[in-house]
Amino acid sequence: MAAAPTFPAIDPPDILLYGPGPSIVHPRIYRAMMAPVVGHLDPAFLAIMNETSEMLRQVFGTQNRVTFPVSGTGSAGMEAALVNVIEPGDPVVIGVNGVFGERMCSIVERCGGTLHRVDAPWGRILPPDQIIDAMRQSGAKVVAVVHAETSTGVAQPLEEIGRAAAESGAIFVVDCVTSLSGMPIDVDRRQIDIAYSGTQKCLNAPPAMAPITFSDKALARVRGRKTPVQSWYLDVTMIEQYWGKERTYHHTAPITSVYALHEALRIVLDEGLEHRFERHRRNAQAMAAAMAAFGLELLVPEDERLWTLVTPRVPEGVDEAAIRAHLREWFHIEIAGGLGPLKGKIWRIGLMGEGSQARNLETLLGAFGHVLRQSGWEVDPGAGVSALNRYYREQYERPH
C-alpha cells in the first residue's frame, strides 16, 4: 500500500497588500483573532455582538436598529441588500459604471425584477439627474448605486439620489464596500435605506463578513412582501432575530471573524472618523501628485475620485501585468490590474486603512518607480517619493 502523501504547513509570503482588497491586516486584528473561540450564543459573545453593532452604527453614520455583519464577503452583502427588497416584477433602477453595478443587474434579474439600467462610461460618475429621471419614469421600487466603484476608482455622489428616493418612496441601496471608514457614508443624512460593505477593505480585517444596515422603511418593505425572500440564508427578518434581542438561532456565526471586525471598528473609532477621513483624502491627493511625477495619467477626473483607490492608466508600450509580477517578485508588493474593458489599461492601487499611511506609500512608490524604469518607461524612479514628500511639505505637516 502506497504511503499517504504528506503536506507541509502553510507558509504564505509576507506581501504588502496594495491591491483593491484584501488590504493590509492591522496587527491588533491578528491578535484579536487569537482569542479563544466560544459558542455563538455564549453570553460573552453576545456582548461582543452588541458592541459590534453599536460601533457599526457609528461608522455607517446611522441610528438604524438593524445594523450587523452578514456572515459572508462583500458580495454576500450586495445580495442580502437586494434579494430582501426585490420581488418578481418590481421595477428596479441600477446605476452601472463598473463591474459591481453589473453584478447588481445580475441579481435583479435573478430575483425576477424589471431592470432599468442607467449607464455611464467606466471611470466617470453616474449623473444623478439621469438616475432620478429613470427612477421617476419607471416607478422604481428600488434604486441602487455603487458609492465606491472598485473596478474604476470612481466616488459616486449620493445626496440628490437619496432625496429623490425618499420623496418617491423607493428603497435606496448603496454599495460602500471600498469606502466604509475611508470616506464618509452618512447613511441617515443621505437618506440611504440599505448600505453594505466588506471587512477586507478600509477596515483592514480579513475577508469574511459584510457589514450592512437597514432603515425602518427598508424593513417595512421586507415585511410587506407577497413572496418569500429568495435566499433563506440572507433573509434579514431571520438574521435580525439572531443579532437582535431575541437571539434566535439562525446560523453559527464565524466567531473569530466577528472578533476581527470588533477590533477593526475599535481601531477606526480610536483614530476618530473625521481624522481618518482626512488622512485618506490627504494621502489620495499625495498619490495623485506622485503618479503625475511618474508621467502617469489617472483614469478618473479629480473631483470624481475615491480617496481609497487610485487608478493610473498604463502607458503605451508598458506591460502592466509584468509590472505587477515584478513588484510581487522583487519587492513583495501587490497591486491589481483592470477588469472588463479596462483590462490591461489601468492599475488599481488600494489606499485603504493601514495602506493609507505615508511610510507605506513611500515603500510602494519607491518600488513602483524602480519597476517602471526597469520596464523601459523613461522615468526618474525616485520621482514618486519626491512628489509625495513635496506634497506633504507644501500642504500639511508631515504625517507619521
Secondary structure, DSSP 8 states (H G I E B T S, - for coil): ---------------EE-SSSS----HHHHHHHTS----TT-HHHHHHHHHHHHHHHHHHT---SEEEEEES-HHHHHHHHHHTT--TT-EEEEEESSHHHHHHHHHHHHHT-EEEEEE--TTS---HHHHHHHHHHHT-SEEEEESEETTTTEE---HHHHHHHHHHT-EEEEE-TTTBTTB---TTTTT-SEEE--TTSTT---S-EEEEEE-HHHHHHHHT-SS--S-STT-HHHHHHHHSTT----S---HHHHHHHHHHHHHHHHH-HHHHHHHHHHHHHHHHHHHHHTT--BSS-GGGB-SSEE-BB--TT--HHHHHHHHHHHH-EE-EE--GGGTTTBEEEE--GGGS-HHHHHHHHHHHHHHHHHTT----TTHHHHHHHHHHHHHS----
